[in-house]
Amino acid sequence: MSDKPIDLYYWPTPNGWKISIMLEELGVPYTVHYVNIGAGDQFKPEFLAISPNNRMPAIVDHDGPDRKEISVFESGAILQYLGRKFGKFYPTDERKRVAVDEWLMWQMGGFGPMLGQNHHFNSYAPEDVPYAKKRYTDETHRLYGVLNKRLQGREFICDEYSIADMACIGWANGWERQKMDIEEFPNVKRWLATMKARPAVERGMTLGKEEREKMQLARDKGAQSVLFGQRAR
């Protein structure tokens, strides 16, 4: 069995936080490799070898299946892999696992991408596009409503704290910049407070905070060029 820590390829964003939170919750050793997405680190050949879609996060587990090294990309796949490997935060009961998978896929397919477009058109787009701003703000509002309804009478998104919560917290934490009024979604507001009170969540979401601040994306036109003018390389 390898005694090497898990390698985490990471940048402090809502998608990166999913994995830093999970690793902190698991309490397993890991080594952080910062992938500065504003500087184009995601296009480096050594990173593309483990994440061919040039997106972080990614991990390398030196003690993978059959005790052989494995790399995993896509945040949802990483959460599922770590949940299976360590037997935590990802139920083994099939009905409960299906529910977690449903809400993980909901985040991966909607709550992340739509909120990401909201961020882009409301904060970073080089020109004002009213239709796009309204489209994605309205969809963000709808998705918060779905989450708020799901959390009615529940402490967490599923029967117990899980990777579904970890997947959503980083995105929901940006409600203000997404032009949402959190008071409209009292169950989400309560859940956010519960999540942020967890020490591992706090550690996971502050990992690399100084690196993120250095990039100052909103004012760094070079970083925006790299992030939003991407071409296959």
Secondary structure, 3 states (H helix, E strand, C coil): CCCCCEEEEECCCHHHHHHHHHHHHHCCCEEEEECCCCCCHHHCHHHHCCCCCCCCCEEEECCCHHHCCEEEECHHHHHHHHHHHHCCCCCCCHHHHHHHHHHHHHHHHHHHHHHHHHHHHHHHCCCCCHHHHHHHHHHHHHHHHHHHHHCCCCCCCCCCCCHHHHHHHHHHCCCCCCCCCHHHCHHHHHHHHHHHCCHHHHHHHHCCHHHHHHHCHHHCHHHHHHHHCCCCC
